[in-house]
């Protein structure tokens, strides 16, 4: 079996996936997406093997590349639809809510005029997030109306029109930690708490969050696997929180980073991921 | 493998097992570089892309 691991910034994860693939006897190559060019007016053919493990750090590069590869007949993990849905918080929240997966109540305001209305409906504090983005970047907890007005004013000055629409979410009163679950197909590969670093409320490992493994309850496990299935399945990072009314899933990550989770468990996460990917390849 | 930082001229040590695409950073000024090529035991580096709005998981 031949596999390509496409990347645009080589992280520990991609190298770990390649190492595991090598030890499994999979002929795997690390392929820099920035060095690829496609003639999209032509038919099939991509030369990237039986399966492509899509690991680009740029959401749009990942999305475009997956689209072209699938168009050329490649099997990509994750699929384009999954990447598209997970990369857009609006779409993720809608999919989770529609499927009955508990998720924080969220409003989308299509103009700055309506943001305050959304916040009032939810009640302060609220969380303002960008539609696309990760690592907690540009995510703010807003505790009152004047702060909201300031942030909206700043957002309105940004040139990107997407910044002039607003994803406003209820603030979940949670302990200073959240939950990261790594899912591969129908298997919950790892489940960890992520503790916020000192001086930050965000738990993202990219911001210094610390991971600690735990065994989820059967109900939580079921919720996590359902969330992964709802977005279309594959290799995913499901993020959940412990709220006053129970667990809520707030995000599903399409290009899951698992270095933090790996530091907390004894088994090899990339091995389990590669085993799953190998099992999906049509022979 | 050793090369130099184009920002501050400090020596950057590229690990011998580094592969093309890997990120190395200058210990003195923090500038990040991507390994562009390895030939004849020498590493060629180029400035790494900066974080974009759509970067993440």
Interface residues (C-beta under 8 A of the other chain):
Chain A: X7 X8 X9 X10 X15 X30 X32 X57 X58 X59 X60 X87 X130 X132 X133 X134 X135 X137 X160 X206 X237 X253 X254 X255 X256 X257
Chain B: X19 X20 X21 X22 X23 X34 X48 X49 X52 X53 X54 X55 X56 X57
